[in-house]
Amino acid sequence: MSAGILSATLYAGQRGNAAAASALSGAIDIHVHTLPDDRPRALDGVEAARQARDRGMRAIVLKNHYESTAGLAYVVRKIVPDIDVFGGIDLNRTVGGINPAAVEHMTRVTGGFGRIVWMPTFDAENQVRYSKENRPFVSVSRDGQLLPEVKQVIALIAKHNLVMATGHSAAEEGLLLLREARAQGVQRMVVTHAMNPPILMNVAQMQEAAKLGALIEFVGSSPVSADARARYDGFADAIRKIGPEFCLLSSDLGQMSNPLPVDGFGAFLTALGERGFTEQEIGRMAKDNPARLLGLR
């Protein structure tokens, strides 16, 4: 089933649904994949921003695994008014891996809309090993210690008041990153889709991350996949044990085979409401916490 058909089906189910409309109104999605990219995506950055704006959302963050989206965010803002659009950089091999110069450059891109620095994702050592692939990777640690260049990047994140996201680092590596970031004065941190492979943080680790000052990200991905119900049940249980005040919700959508980001995100927020979370709790995780993360008032 195509993304358009999936989204039309979801949207038909959400029309007239006051809970879905309220959940999306003012919501912020920090994890939206769009064109241009080196792989098929269901929509481009302009289309994603328009759709989010038209559903009453406050902001989105455009994410690309292999190049900075700070410049794209600037262009999209000029075309689509009345919504905040941000970008970031993933420290994968195409930008030089753990490359302080790439992070510094992003901070100088016109508009200053590059806000998030993701530690390696698709090229992360943890990802490559988890996927049993035989290819080069980007490491963040060795023998239980962060690499010097990682500490340099964290220093830049602190200097420019950026967001540090843990990317696809292993759970223990993520905690190492958070401890170092806190020691260096980083104010904005997020554990990238903490429960998803290849991160697979357990509740105790997520609780520790929250105590270090990080927001724990839960991504809806496809709400119509075979495992969606079980995933959302697991997320709901973990969120209750961590506390909504320490959690953040996003879509991680834009893939061709999945619903469009706005539709999937709305379905995810509604699904959590069906699992007993109040409108205030969902608003905290989908509106207030990401706004604080991005420095929005």
Secondary structure, 3 states (H helix, E strand, C coil): CCHHHHHHHHHHHHCCCHHHHHHHCCCEEEEEECECCCCCECCEHHHHHHHHHHCCCCEEEEECCCCCCHHHHHHHHHHCCCCEEEEEEECCHHHCCCCHHHHHHHHHCCCCCEEEEECCCCCEHHHHHHCCCCCCCECCEECCEECHHHHHHHHHHHHCCCEEECCCCCHHHHHHHHHHHHHCCCCEEEECCCCCCCCCCCHHHHHHHHHCCCEEEEECCCCCCCCHHHHHHHHHHHHHHHCHHHEEEECCECECCCCCHHHHHHHHHHHHHHCCCCHHHHHHHHHHHHHHHHCCC
